[in-house]
Amino acid sequence: MPFGFHPLYLVILLVIVLIIFGPGKLPELGGAVGRGIREFRRTSNELTDEIKSAVTEKEPTATTTTTATATEPEKASEPAKAEPEHKS
């Protein structure tokens, strides 16, 4: 059996859960577990999509930045500094 699970372990676990929660609470417990798994999957998919979009957005920017840096002088990328006015 994969992961060391034996069918008998699952039966024992279900009996213990039935004793602890009772037959009335099992549907609620199952629903809560199902909602939790759905929420985890949704969040995981959103995070994966966000990372993929960030990577695809960053790739063209990195190429453009390298090309622009090679052709433009370094002072153009620095912010303009205001010179102090001299009062006469």
LUMZAFI-707369 format. One record per atom (N, C-alpha, C): x, y, z. Coordinates in steps of 0.2 Angstrom, whole numbers, plus 5000, padded with zeros to 4 digits. Last residue first. Layout:
N
XYZ ...
//
This chain:
88
510654354975 511154414975 510954474979 510554184979 510254254980 510754304979 510454054969 510954094972 510554164973 509653894971 509653964968 510154004972 510253734969 510053784974 510053854970 509553624957 510153664959 509853714964 508753464958 508653544958 509353574961 509153324948 509253364955 509153434954 508253194941 508453264940 508553294947 508753024944 508253084945 508553144944 509552924932 509552964938 509053014939 509552894919 509152854923 509152884930 510352984913 509652984911 509252944916 511652944917 511353004920 510653004918 512052844908 511852824915 511452884918 511352844891 511852864896 511552854903 510652704882 510552764886 511152784890 510952574878 510952634873 510952694876 510952494889 511552484885 511552544880 509652514894 510252534898 510852534894 508852454884 508852524885 509452554889 509152324885 509252354879 509352434880 508752294898 509452284897 509652324890 507352324897 507852364902 508552354900 506952224889 506852294887 507352344891 507152114896 507452124890 507452194888 506252134907 507052124908 507352134902 505052144901 505352204904 506052194905 504852014897 504952064892 505252124895 504751954911 505251934905 505351984900 503752004918 504452024920 504852004914 502551934914 502652014913 503352034914 502851804917 502751824910 502851894909 502951814931 503451794928 503451814920 501651854934 502151904936 502751884932 500851744930 500751814926 501351864928 501351654939 501451644932 501351704928 500851704951 501551694950 501751684942 499451694948 499851764950 500551754949 499251564947 499151604941 499451674942 499651524960 499951494954 499951544948 498651584967 499351604969 499751574963 497451524962 497551594962 498251614962 497751394966 497651404959 497751484958 497651404980 498251384977 498251394970 496351444982 496851494984 497551474981 495751334978 495551394974 496151444976 496151234987 496351224980 496251294976 495651284999 496351274998 496551274991 494251284996 494651344997 495351344996 494151144995 493951184990 494351254990 494551105008 494951085003 494751124997 493451165016 494151185017 494651165011 492351105011 492451175010 493151195011 492650975016 492550985009 492651055007 492550995030 493250975026 493250985019 491251035031 491751075033 492451055029 490650915027 490550975023 491051025024 491050825037 491250815030 491150875026 490350885048 491150885048 491350865041 489050865044 489350935045 490050935045 488950725044 488850765038 489150835038 489350705058 489750675053 489650715046 488450735068 488950785066 489350765060 487650615070 487350685068 487850735065 488450515074 488250515068 487850575065 489950575083 489250545083 489050555076 491250615087 490750665084 490050635084 491850495092 491950555095 491450605093 491350385085 491250385092 491350455095 491850425072 491050415073 490950415081 493150425074 492850485072 492150475074 493350285076 493550335081 493150395080 492950235063 492550215070 492750265075 493950295055 493250315054 492850295060 495050225060 495050295060 494350325060 494750095056 494850115063 494850185064 494750105042 494150085046 494250105053 496150145040 495550185038 494950175042 496750025044 496950095048 496350145046 496349935035 496149925042 496249995046 497049975023 496349985024 496049975031 498550065027 498249995026 497450005027 499850165021 499150155024 498850085022 501150185017 501050145023 500350145025 501150255004 501150295010 501050255017 500250114996 500650174996 500650215002 500449945000 500050005000 500450065000 
//
